[in-house]
C-alpha cells in the first residue's frame, strides 16, 4: 500500500486515528503544515460566522413577516440551536469515520443548503419551509464550533489553548461584518427583484460556501494526520468506554460543566438585556453599542484567553472565567435602569467571562483521550452546550415576566458556583500547566 493510501485509510479508521504517522518526519515541515491548517480554520470560521450572523440578524424579522405575528418570531432562533445541537453529534461521528476535513466541509455545505432553502421559503412565503432551512443552517454553526477542537488536536497540550483561542477569534470577523453587511446585501437583493431580507440568506450561501471550498481545498493533509501524539492517553483494549465512564474522569466532568454553565449564564442574561434597555428608555444606538461591547468580550480577546490558559492552566482560567461571570451577574442586578455605562461594562464582562471558560474548558475537555473518543465527546459536549443555550433563551423571558430582570443575575450567581466548587474540590486531580 502506498504511503498516501495508508494515510487516507488511517485518517478514516477510528482504531488507527491515534496511531498514524505524520506526513513528514521534518519538525519544521510539520510546524508549517500545522500553521497553514490553523490559518485555514480561522479563515473558515471567519467566512462561516459572517454569513451565519448576517442571517441570524434578520431571522426574527423574517419570521414575523412569514407568520404574520410576533408569536412565533423566536422559533427560527430555536430551530438554529436545535440544528446546531444535532449537527454537533452527527458531524463528530462523520469526522471519526472520514476525517476532520470531511466533517467540517459537510457542515458548511449542509448549512449553505439550509440558507438556500430559507431564501426560497422567504420568496414563496412558506414559514414551515423557512424553519426547515434555519434548522439546517445550524450545521454551519456546528462546523464553526468544531473547528476549535480540530486546531487543538494538532498541537501539544502546552499550546492547545492558544490554538483554540486563535480559531475562536476568527468569529470576530463575522461579528463585525455580519450585521453591518445586512443593508448592503438587502439592497442588492431588492435590485434583483427579490425580497430585501433574502439578501442575508444569499450572503450565507456565498460565505459559507466559500468556507466549504476553502476547507476542502486547503485543509490538507487532514488535521488528524497532523495531530500531536506526545500526550499520554488512557489505553484500552476492549470496547469504547461508556458515557458514564468518560464523565467519571475529573477533566471531562469539570470541562463539560464549565462549558455548559458558561453558555447558560451568558445566554440567560444577554437574551433579555436589549429588551430590558429599550423598556427603560435607552436608544437603539446605545443598545447596539452595548451589544458590540459584549461581542468584543466574547471573541476579540480569545487569544488572550488561550495564552493565559497555556500559562496558568485550564483549572485556574476556568475559576477566573466564573469569577468574571459572577461580577457581570452582580452588575446586571445592581445596574440602575438608566445606567447605560454599568450595563455596558457588565455585558463586556459577561462576554469575556464566557470566553475564558469556553477556551479553557475546551482545552481541558479531552485530556488523555484517544482521538476517536475525543472527537465523539466533543460533539456530545457541543450538543449539550447548544441545548442549554436553547433552555436559557426560552426560560429568560419567562423569568423576567414573573420575577424581573434582576432574577436572571441572581440565578446566574448561583450557577457559577457549581463549576467553581467542582474545580476547587477536584483540583489535585486536574492537569497542571505544562512548560511551553
C-alpha positions as CSV (number, residue, x, y, z in Angstrom):
1,X,0.0,0.0,0.0
2,X,1.3,3.5,-0.9
3,X,2.1,6.0,1.9
4,X,-0.8,8.3,0.7
5,X,-3.3,5.4,0.7
6,X,-2.1,4.3,4.1
7,X,-2.5,7.8,5.4
8,X,-6.0,8.1,4.0
9,X,-7.0,4.8,5.5
10,X,-5.7,5.7,8.9
11,X,-7.4,9.1,8.9
12,X,-10.8,7.3,8.3
13,X,-10.3,4.4,10.6
14,X,-11.2,5.1,14.3
15,X,-8.9,2.4,15.5
16,X,-5.9,4.0,13.7
17,X,-6.6,7.7,14.2
18,X,-4.4,8.0,17.2
19,X,-1.5,5.9,15.9
20,X,-0.9,7.1,12.3
21,X,2.5,8.5,11.2
22,X,2.8,12.2,10.5
23,X,3.1,13.0,6.7
24,X,6.5,14.4,7.3
25,X,9.4,13.5,9.5
26,X,10.7,17.1,9.4
27,X,9.6,19.0,12.5
28,X,9.9,22.3,10.6
29,X,7.7,20.9,7.8
30,X,5.2,19.6,10.3
31,X,5.0,23.0,12.0
32,X,4.5,24.7,8.6
33,X,1.6,22.3,7.8
34,X,0.0,23.0,11.2
35,X,0.3,26.8,10.7
36,X,-1.3,26.5,7.3
37,X,-4.1,24.4,8.7
38,X,-4.6,26.8,11.5
39,X,-4.9,29.8,9.1
40,X,-7.4,27.8,7.0
41,X,-9.5,27.0,10.1
42,X,-9.5,30.7,11.2
43,X,-10.5,31.8,7.6
44,X,-13.2,29.2,7.5
45,X,-14.6,30.4,10.8
46,X,-14.4,34.0,9.7
47,X,-16.3,33.3,6.5
48,X,-18.8,30.9,8.1
49,X,-19.6,33.3,11.0
50,X,-20.0,36.3,8.7
51,X,-22.8,34.6,6.7
52,X,-24.3,32.9,9.7
53,X,-24.5,36.1,11.8
54,X,-25.9,38.1,8.9
55,X,-28.8,35.6,8.5
56,X,-29.4,35.3,12.3
57,X,-29.6,39.1,12.5
58,X,-32.8,39.2,10.4
59,X,-34.3,35.8,11.4
60,X,-36.9,37.2,13.8
61,X,-38.0,39.9,11.3
62,X,-38.4,37.3,8.6
63,X,-40.4,35.0,11.0
64,X,-42.7,37.8,11.9
65,X,-43.3,38.6,8.2
66,X,-43.9,35.0,7.2
67,X,-46.0,34.0,10.2
68,X,-47.9,37.3,10.3
69,X,-47.4,37.6,14.1
70,X,-44.7,38.0,16.7
71,X,-45.9,34.9,18.5
72,X,-43.5,32.6,16.5
73,X,-40.8,35.1,16.0
74,X,-38.4,33.2,18.3
75,X,-38.9,29.9,16.5
76,X,-36.1,30.4,13.9
77,X,-33.6,31.0,16.7
78,X,-34.7,27.9,18.5
79,X,-34.5,25.9,15.2
80,X,-31.0,27.0,14.6
81,X,-30.0,26.0,18.1
82,X,-31.6,22.6,17.7
83,X,-29.9,22.2,14.3
84,X,-26.6,23.1,15.9
85,X,-27.0,20.6,18.7
86,X,-27.9,17.8,16.3
87,X,-25.2,18.6,13.9
88,X,-22.5,18.6,16.5
89,X,-23.1,14.9,17.2
90,X,-23.6,13.9,13.5
91,X,-20.6,15.8,12.2
92,X,-18.4,14.4,15.0
93,X,-19.4,10.9,14.1
94,X,-18.6,11.6,10.5
95,X,-15.2,13.0,11.4
96,X,-14.3,9.8,13.2
97,X,-15.1,7.8,10.1
98,X,-13.9,10.2,7.4
99,X,-11.6,12.7,9.0
100,X,-11.9,16.3,10.3
101,X,-11.8,17.9,6.8
102,X,-14.8,15.9,5.6
103,X,-16.8,16.7,8.7
104,X,-16.2,20.4,8.6
105,X,-16.8,20.6,4.8
106,X,-20.1,18.7,5.2
107,X,-21.3,21.0,7.9
108,X,-20.6,24.1,5.8
109,X,-22.3,22.5,2.7
110,X,-25.4,21.5,4.6
111,X,-25.5,24.9,6.3
112,X,-25.3,26.7,2.9
113,X,-28.1,24.4,1.5
114,X,-30.2,25.3,4.5
115,X,-29.7,29.0,3.8
116,X,-30.7,28.4,0.2
117,X,-33.9,26.7,1.3
118,X,-34.6,29.6,3.7
119,X,-34.2,32.1,0.9
120,X,-36.6,30.1,-1.3
121,X,-39.1,29.9,1.6
122,X,-38.9,33.7,2.0
123,X,-39.6,34.2,-1.7
124,X,-42.5,31.7,-1.7
125,X,-43.9,32.8,1.7
126,X,-43.6,29.4,3.4
127,X,-42.9,29.7,7.1
128,X,-42.7,25.9,7.6
129,X,-40.1,25.6,4.9
130,X,-38.2,28.6,6.4
131,X,-38.0,26.7,9.7
132,X,-36.5,23.7,8.0
133,X,-33.9,25.8,6.3
134,X,-32.9,27.6,9.5
135,X,-32.5,24.2,11.3
136,X,-30.1,23.1,8.5
137,X,-28.2,26.4,8.9
138,X,-27.2,25.1,12.3
139,X,-24.8,22.7,10.6
140,X,-22.7,25.7,9.5
141,X,-22.6,26.9,13.1
142,X,-21.7,23.5,14.4
143,X,-18.8,23.3,11.9
144,X,-17.6,26.6,13.1
145,X,-17.6,25.4,16.7
146,X,-15.9,22.1,16.0
147,X,-13.1,23.9,14.2
148,X,-11.6,24.8,17.6
149,X,-11.2,21.2,18.5
150,X,-9.6,20.5,15.1
151,X,-7.0,23.1,15.9
152,X,-6.4,21.7,19.4
153,X,-5.7,18.2,18.0
154,X,-2.7,19.4,16.1
155,X,-0.8,21.0,19.0
156,X,0.9,19.7,22.2
157,X,-1.0,20.2,25.4
158,X,1.1,23.2,26.3
159,X,0.0,25.1,23.2
160,X,-3.5,23.7,22.8
161,X,-5.5,26.5,24.4
162,X,-3.6,29.1,22.3
163,X,-4.7,27.2,19.1
164,X,-8.3,27.2,20.3
165,X,-8.2,30.9,21.2
166,X,-6.9,31.7,17.7
167,X,-9.7,29.8,16.0
168,X,-12.4,31.3,18.2
169,X,-11.0,34.8,17.4
170,X,-12.0,34.1,13.8
171,X,-15.6,34.7,14.8
172,X,-14.7,38.3,15.5
173,X,-14.7,38.8,11.7
174,X,-18.3,37.6,11.4
175,X,-19.4,39.5,14.5
176,X,-18.2,42.8,12.9
177,X,-19.1,42.2,9.2
178,X,-22.2,40.1,9.5
179,X,-24.7,42.6,11.0
180,X,-23.2,45.5,9.0
181,X,-23.5,43.6,5.8
182,X,-27.3,43.2,6.0
183,X,-28.3,46.6,4.5
184,X,-25.9,46.1,1.5
185,X,-27.0,42.6,0.6
186,X,-30.6,43.7,1.1
187,X,-30.2,46.4,-1.4
188,X,-28.6,44.0,-3.9
189,X,-31.4,41.6,-3.4
190,X,-34.1,44.3,-3.9
191,X,-32.3,45.5,-7.1
192,X,-32.6,41.9,-8.4
193,X,-36.3,41.9,-7.7
194,X,-36.1,39.7,-4.6
195,X,-37.5,40.4,-1.1
196,X,-35.0,42.6,0.6
197,X,-34.3,40.2,3.5
198,X,-33.4,37.3,1.2
199,X,-30.1,39.1,0.8
200,X,-28.9,37.9,4.2
201,X,-29.6,34.3,3.3
202,X,-28.0,34.5,-0.1
203,X,-24.9,36.0,1.7
204,X,-24.9,33.0,3.9
205,X,-24.9,30.7,0.9
206,X,-21.9,32.5,-0.6
207,X,-19.8,33.0,2.5
208,X,-20.4,29.5,4.0
209,X,-20.0,28.0,0.5
210,X,-16.6,29.7,0.3
211,X,-15.8,28.2,3.8
212,X,-16.6,24.8,2.5
213,X,-14.5,25.2,-0.6
214,X,-11.6,26.6,1.4
215,X,-11.8,23.8,3.9
216,X,-11.9,21.1,1.2
217,X,-9.0,22.5,-0.8
218,X,-6.7,23.9,1.9
219,X,-7.2,21.7,4.9
220,X,-4.8,19.1,3.6
221,X,-3.5,16.8,4.9
222,X,-6.4,16.0,7.1
223,X,-5.7,17.5,10.6
224,X,-5.9,14.0,12.1
225,X,-2.7,13.3,10.3
226,X,-1.1,16.4,11.9
227,X,-2.3,15.5,15.4
228,X,0.1,15.7,18.3
229,X,0.8,12.3,19.6
230,X,3.1,13.2,22.6
231,X,0.3,13.4,25.1
232,X,-0.2,10.2,27.2
233,X,-3.6,8.7,26.6
234,X,-5.7,6.3,28.6
235,X,-5.1,3.0,26.9
236,X,-7.8,0.4,26.4
237,X,-8.2,-2.9,24.6
238,X,-11.9,-3.5,25.0
239,X,-14.9,-1.6,23.7
240,X,-15.1,2.2,23.8
241,X,-15.8,3.5,27.3
242,X,-19.4,4.4,28.1
243,X,-20.5,8.0,28.5
244,X,-20.7,7.3,32.3
245,X,-17.1,6.1,32.4
246,X,-16.0,9.2,30.5
247,X,-17.9,11.5,32.8
248,X,-16.2,9.9,35.8
249,X,-12.9,11.3,34.6
250,X,-12.3,14.6,36.5
251,X,-11.2,16.6,33.5
252,X,-14.2,15.6,31.4
253,X,-16.8,16.3,34.1
254,X,-15.3,19.7,35.1
255,X,-14.9,20.8,31.5
256,X,-18.4,19.9,30.4
257,X,-20.0,21.6,33.5
258,X,-17.9,24.7,33.0
259,X,-18.8,24.9,29.3
260,X,-22.5,24.4,29.9
261,X,-22.7,26.8,32.8
262,X,-20.8,29.5,31.0
263,X,-23.0,29.2,27.9
264,X,-26.2,29.1,30.0
265,X,-25.3,32.1,32.1
266,X,-24.2,34.2,29.2
267,X,-27.3,33.4,27.1
268,X,-29.7,33.8,30.1
269,X,-28.6,37.4,30.8
270,X,-27.8,38.5,27.2
271,X,-31.1,37.4,25.7
272,X,-33.2,39.8,27.7
273,X,-30.7,42.7,28.0
274,X,-31.7,44.5,24.8
275,X,-35.4,44.4,25.6
276,X,-34.6,45.5,29.2
277,X,-32.7,48.5,28.0
278,X,-35.3,49.6,25.4
279,X,-38.1,49.3,28.0
280,X,-36.2,51.7,30.3
281,X,-35.7,54.3,27.6
282,X,-32.3,53.5,26.1
283,X,-31.9,54.5,22.5
284,X,-31.4,51.6,20.0
285,X,-28.0,53.1,19.2
286,X,-27.0,52.6,22.9
287,X,-28.3,49.1,22.8
288,X,-26.2,48.4,19.7
289,X,-23.1,49.9,21.5
290,X,-23.7,47.5,24.4
291,X,-24.1,44.5,22.1
292,X,-20.8,45.5,20.4
293,X,-19.0,45.5,23.8
294,X,-20.5,42.1,24.6
295,X,-19.4,40.7,21.2
296,X,-15.9,42.1,21.7
297,X,-15.6,40.4,25.0
298,X,-16.8,37.1,23.5
299,X,-14.5,36.8,20.6
300,X,-11.8,39.5,20.2
301,X,-9.9,38.6,23.4
302,X,-9.8,34.9,22.6
303,X,-6.0,34.9,22.0
304,X,-5.6,36.4,25.5
305,X,-7.7,33.6,27.0
306,X,-5.7,31.0,25.1
307,X,-2.3,32.3,26.1
308,X,-3.5,32.7,29.7
309,X,-4.8,29.1,29.8
310,X,-1.5,27.8,28.5
311,X,0.4,29.7,31.1
312,X,-1.6,29.1,34.3
313,X,-3.6,26.1,33.3
314,X,-7.3,25.4,32.5
315,X,-8.5,25.0,36.1
316,X,-7.3,28.4,37.1
317,X,-8.6,30.0,34.0
318,X,-12.0,28.4,34.5
319,X,-12.1,29.8,38.0
320,X,-11.2,33.2,36.6
321,X,-13.9,33.0,34.0
322,X,-16.5,32.0,36.6
323,X,-15.4,35.0,38.8
324,X,-15.8,37.4,35.9
325,X,-19.2,36.0,35.1
326,X,-20.1,36.4,38.8
327,X,-19.1,40.1,38.6
328,X,-21.1,40.6,35.4
329,X,-24.1,39.0,37.1
330,X,-23.8,41.3,40.2
331,X,-23.5,44.4,37.9
332,X,-26.6,43.3,36.0
333,X,-28.5,43.1,39.2
334,X,-27.2,46.4,40.6
335,X,-27.3,48.4,37.4
336,X,-29.9,51.2,37.6
337,X,-32.5,51.2,34.8
338,X,-30.8,54.3,33.3
339,X,-27.3,53.1,34.0
340,X,-26.1,52.5,30.4
341,X,-22.4,52.7,31.4
342,X,-22.8,50.0,34.1
343,X,-24.8,47.7,31.7
344,X,-22.1,48.3,29.1
345,X,-19.3,47.1,31.4
346,X,-21.5,44.2,32.7
347,X,-22.1,42.9,29.1
348,X,-18.4,43.2,28.2
349,X,-17.5,41.2,31.3
350,X,-20.3,38.7,30.5
351,X,-18.7,38.1,27.1
352,X,-15.2,37.9,28.4
353,X,-16.0,35.6,31.3
354,X,-17.8,33.3,28.9
355,X,-14.7,33.3,26.6
356,X,-12.3,32.4,29.4
357,X,-14.4,29.4,30.4
358,X,-15.0,28.5,26.8
359,X,-11.4,28.4,25.8
360,X,-10.1,26.8,29.0
361,X,-12.9,24.2,29.2
362,X,-12.5,23.3,25.5
363,X,-8.7,22.8,26.0
364,X,-9.1,20.6,29.1
365,X,-12.1,18.6,27.8
366,X,-10.3,15.7,26.1
367,X,-7.1,15.5,28.0
368,X,-5.7,11.9,27.9
369,X,-8.3,10.6,25.5
370,X,-7.7,8.9,22.2
371,X,-8.6,11.0,19.2
372,X,-11.6,9.0,18.2
373,X,-13.0,9.1,21.8
374,X,-12.1,12.8,22.0
375,X,-14.0,13.6,18.8
376,X,-17.2,11.9,19.9
377,X,-17.0,13.5,23.3
378,X,-16.5,17.0,21.7
379,X,-19.6,16.5,19.6
380,X,-21.7,15.4,22.5
381,X,-20.4,18.3,24.6
382,X,-21.2,20.9,22.0
383,X,-24.7,19.4,21.6
384,X,-25.2,19.8,25.3
385,X,-23.9,23.4,25.2
386,X,-26.4,24.4,22.5
387,X,-29.2,22.6,24.2
388,X,-28.5,24.6,27.3
389,X,-28.5,27.7,25.3
390,X,-31.9,26.9,24.0
391,X,-33.3,26.4,27.5
392,X,-31.7,29.6,28.7
393,X,-33.0,31.6,25.8
394,X,-36.6,30.3,26.2
395,X,-36.5,30.5,30.0
396,X,-35.1,34.0,30.3
397,X,-38.3,35.6,29.0
398,X,-40.4,33.7,31.5
399,X,-38.2,34.6,34.4
400,X,-38.3,38.3,33.6
401,X,-42.0,38.2,33.1
402,X,-42.6,36.6,36.6
403,X,-39.6,37.8,38.6
404,X,-38.0,40.7,36.9
405,X,-34.7,41.2,35.1
406,X,-32.6,41.1,38.4
407,X,-33.7,37.4,38.8
408,X,-31.5,36.5,35.9
409,X,-28.4,37.8,37.7
410,X,-29.4,36.0,40.9
411,X,-29.8,32.7,39.2
412,X,-26.5,33.2,37.2
413,X,-24.7,33.8,40.5
414,X,-25.9,30.5,41.9
415,X,-25.0,28.6,38.7
416,X,-21.3,29.8,38.5
417,X,-20.8,28.3,41.9
418,X,-21.2,24.8,40.5
419,X,-18.1,24.7,38.3
420,X,-16.2,26.7,40.9
421,X,-16.8,24.1,43.6
422,X,-16.0,21.3,41.2
423,X,-12.7,22.8,40.2
424,X,-11.7,23.5,43.9
425,X,-12.7,20.1,45.2
426,X,-11.0,18.2,42.3
427,X,-8.1,20.5,41.8
428,X,-5.5,17.8,42.7
429,X,-6.9,15.5,40.0
430,X,-6.8,18.2,37.3
431,X,-3.9,18.8,34.9
432,X,-1.3,21.4,35.9
433,X,0.1,23.8,33.2
434,X,2.9,22.4,31.2
435,X,6.1,24.3,30.2
436,X,5.9,25.6,26.6
